[in-house]
Amino acid sequence: MAGKMDFVDPTAGSVREAIPLATRPAGLRGKVLGILDNTKEQADIILETLGEGLCEKYGAKEVIMCRKEHYSKPAPDAMIEEMADQCDVVICALGG
């Protein structure tokens, strides 16, 4: 096959606006930690274990777990706002 093959880079494109990173706290002691599960396989087990470990090792006060409806859909605005109101730090992660 001597023809030219074209490839599409799915990461290419323009960015509408730059969003600055959130300020990071110096530590987790006494902080409320939010964890957002995207529903991938075993994410809940991995993230619950992570939350427990962060409480034990770094003194996080509490862990609030939230779970998206489906991994391919964004978290609802109401869920994001609720987590922002209740949590000092939020980890958004996924499972395998």
KEKE-3310 file (N, C-alpha, C; in steps of 0.2 Angstrom, whole numbers, plus 5000, padded with zeros to 4 digits):
npx = (5004:5005:4999:4995:4992:4981:4980:4971:4973:4966:4968:4972:4968:4959:4960:4947:4948:4960:4961:4965:4975:4968:4971:4982:4981:4992:4992:4982:4977:4963:4955:4941:4938:4934:4929:4927:4919:4920:4913:4919:4925:4929:4932:4926:4931:4945:4945:4938:4948:4959:4954:4952:4965:4971:4965:4970:4984:4987:4978:4966:4949:4937:4929:4920:4911:4906:4897:4897:4884:4887:4902:4904:4898:4897:4899:4885:4880:4875:4880:4894:4894:4889:4899:4909:4905:4905:4917:4935:4945:4945:4946:4946:4944:4947:4943:4949)
npy = (4994:5010:5022:5038:5040:5047:5055:5058:5069:5068:5076:5088:5105:5120:5130:5137:5146:5149:5141:5144:5134:5127:5134:5125:5117:5118:5106:5092:5090:5091:5095:5093:5081:5078:5065:5061:5049:5041:5030:5020:5003:4996:5008:5013:5005:5007:5021:5023:5017:5025:5037:5033:5030:5043:5050:5043:5044:5058:5066:5070:5077:5072:5062:5064:5055:5055:5050:5049:5048:5041:5035:5042:5053:5071:5076:5082:5099:5103:5093:5096:5109:5107:5099:5108:5117:5110:5104:5105:5100:5092:5076:5070:5056:5039:5022:5006)
npz = (5000:4995:4996:5004:5022:5032:5048:5063:5076:5092:5102:5098:5095:5099:5114:5123:5135:5147:5162:5178:5190:5205:5221:5232:5247:5262:5269:5274:5287:5297:5287:5276:5265:5248:5237:5221:5212:5196:5192:5185:5184:5200:5205:5216:5227:5226:5228:5241:5249:5247:5253:5266:5269:5268:5278:5289:5288:5285:5292:5288:5291:5287:5275:5260:5249:5232:5218:5201:5188:5177:5169:5156:5156:5161:5178:5187:5188:5200:5209:5208:5214:5227:5232:5231:5241:5253:5254:5257:5249:5234:5226:5210:5202:5194:5191:5185)
capx = (5000:5009:4995:4996:4987:4980:4979:4968:4975:4960:4970:4973:4962:4960:4957:4943:4951:4965:4958:4971:4974:4966:4976:4983:4982:4998:4991:4976:4975:4957:4951:4936:4941:4929:4931:4922:4920:4917:4909:4923:4926:4932:4934:4924:4935:4951:4944:4937:4954:4963:4951:4954:4973:4973:4963:4975:4991:4988:4974:4959:4944:4931:4928:4913:4911:4901:4897:4893:4879:4890:4908:4905:4894:4900:4896:4880:4882:4873:4885:4900:4893:4888:4906:4913:4902:4906:4924:4941:4949:4942:4950:4942:4948:4943:4946:4952)
capy = (5000:5015:5028:5042:5039:5053:5053:5064:5069:5070:5081:5094:5110:5127:5131:5143:5150:5146:5140:5143:5129:5129:5135:5119:5118:5116:5100:5089:5090:5095:5096:5089:5078:5075:5061:5060:5042:5042:5024:5014:4997:4996:5015:5015:5002:5011:5028:5023:5015:5031:5042:5031:5031:5050:5052:5040:5047:5065:5069:5073:5076:5068:5060:5064:5052:5056:5045:5051:5044:5037:5038:5046:5060:5075:5077:5087:5105:5103:5089:5100:5115:5104:5097:5114:5120:5105:5101:5109:5097:5086:5072:5067:5050:5034:5015:5002)
capz = (5000:4994:4997:5010:5027:5036:5055:5066:5083:5095:5107:5095:5095:5102:5121:5124:5140:5152:5169:5183:5195:5212:5227:5235:5254:5264:5272:5274:5293:5299:5281:5273:5258:5244:5232:5215:5208:5190:5191:5182:5188:5206:5207:5223:5231:5226:5231:5248:5252:5247:5258:5273:5270:5269:5285:5294:5287:5285:5297:5285:5296:5285:5268:5257:5243:5228:5212:5195:5186:5172:5167:5150:5157:5167:5185:5187:5191:5207:5213:5209:5218:5233:5234:5232:5247:5258:5254:5257:5244:5230:5221:5205:5200:5191:5192:5179)
cpx = (5004:5005:4997:4990:4987:4978:4976:4970:4969:4962:4971:4967:4964:4957:4953:4946:4955:4961:4964:4969:4972:4972:4977:4984:4989:4998:4984:4973:4969:4953:4946:4938:4935:4932:4925:4924:4916:4913:4913:4924:4931:4935:4932:4928:4942:4950:4943:4943:4959:4960:4953:4961:4975:4971:4968:4982:4992:4983:4968:4954:4939:4932:4921:4914:4905:4902:4893:4889:4882:4897:4909:4901:4898:4896:4891:4882:4881:4877:4891:4899:4892:4895:4910:4911:4905:4913:4929:4945:4945:4947:4945:4946:4944:4947:4947:4946)
cpy = (5006:5022:5031:5040:5045:5051:5059:5063:5072:5075:5088:5099:5116:5126:5137:5148:5146:5146:5139:5137:5131:5130:5128:5121:5115:5108:5098:5089:5094:5097:5091:5087:5076:5071:5060:5054:5043:5035:5019:5009:4997:5003:5016:5011:5006:5018:5028:5021:5021:5036:5040:5032:5039:5053:5050:5044:5054:5069:5073:5072:5071:5067:5060:5061:5054:5052:5048:5046:5039:5040:5042:5052:5064:5075:5083:5093:5106:5099:5093:5106:5112:5102:5103:5118:5116:5103:5106:5107:5092:5083:5069:5062:5045:5027:5012:5000)
cpz = (5000:4995:5004:5015:5031:5043:5058:5074:5087:5101:5104:5095:5099:5109:5121:5129:5144:5158:5173:5188:5201:5217:5231:5243:5256:5267:5272:5282:5295:5293:5279:5266:5254:5239:5227:5211:5202:5187:5187:5187:5194:5208:5214:5228:5232:5230:5239:5252:5253:5252:5265:5274:5271:5276:5290:5294:5288:5289:5294:5290:5294:5277:5265:5250:5239:5222:5207:5193:5181:5170:5161:5151:5162:5173:5184:5190:5199:5212:5214:5214:5225:5236:5235:5239:5253:5259:5254:5251:5241:5226:5216:5202:5197:5192:5185:5175)
residu = (MET:ALA:GLY:LYS:MET:ASP:PHE:VAL:ASP:PRO:THR:ALA:GLY:SER:VAL:ARG:GLU:ALA:ILE:PRO:LEU:ALA:THR:ARG:PRO:ALA:GLY:LEU:ARG:GLY:LYS:VAL:LEU:GLY:ILE:LEU:ASP:ASN:THR:LYS:GLU:GLN:ALA:ASP:ILE:ILE:LEU:GLU:THR:LEU:GLY:GLU:GLY:LEU:CYS:GLU:LYS:TYR:GLY:ALA:LYS:GLU:VAL:ILE:MET:CYS:ARG:LYS:GLU:HIS:TYR:SER:LYS:PRO:ALA:PRO:ASP:ALA:MET:ILE:GLU:GLU:MET:ALA:ASP:GLN:CYS:ASP:VAL:VAL:ILE:CYS:ALA:LEU:GLY:GLY)
# end
